[in-house]
Amino acid sequence: MKKIINIILLLAIAASCKAQNPVLNISEKEGWNSIQGAYYKDIYNLLEPFEGTYIYTNGNTLFKIVLQKKVMSSTNGYLYEDLIIGEYQYIDSGIEKVNTLDKLNINYSDKRDHSMGGNLILTQGDTGCFECLPNEKALRGGMVDGASENTAQLIIRRIMVNNQPAIKIWLMWEMVAIREGAPEHIHASIPGGYYTLLKQ
């Protein structure tokens, strides 16, 4: 009987140890291997300042981005993370090229299925944050073109423009290799480069 009690006790201890998954700080995520069951948490609320609606205009060109923080999003049940997701609209010369804003209402089980997303915190001197000021936090993520499925790297800095909150983004589309004789590649709807969007 004593043996059975010891076995049950050991199984209970093993089960409770397995149930305790680590909570890790997202600002220290770079370079880590993803740990199954871990929760990469925004412990210091570094993502919240990026939330909001932002607009870039230049003549008849409009680029609108809506960013939202999602908490404890699951990546196929492998790990959990806090992250910023986003959707956008791009109008060029008065013609709407792409509009994914309606996807904000979709409750994806994996929040990275949104058109924009990320949670890699950058600080001064990090690649993509060379212009960052001391103590400034920038955000690195990715973006999928809603019209062509091209993918891009995205770096977002919070700045001020004439005393108005804004973001400056750097949009870098991934290169696509095309074999000779293959159909022409569909280009992304939004030109890559830098954009300054004012918070609404």
PyMOL commands that set and color helices and strands:
alter all, ss='L'
color gray80, all
select helices_A, chain A and resi 2-19+26-28+48-50+101-105+111-113
alter helices_A, ss='H'
color red, helices_A
select strands_A, chain A and resi 23-25+39-41+52-58+61-75+79-92+95-99+116-122+138-144+151-161+164-173+193-199
alter strands_A, ss='S'
color yellow, strands_A
deselect
rebuild
show_as cartoon
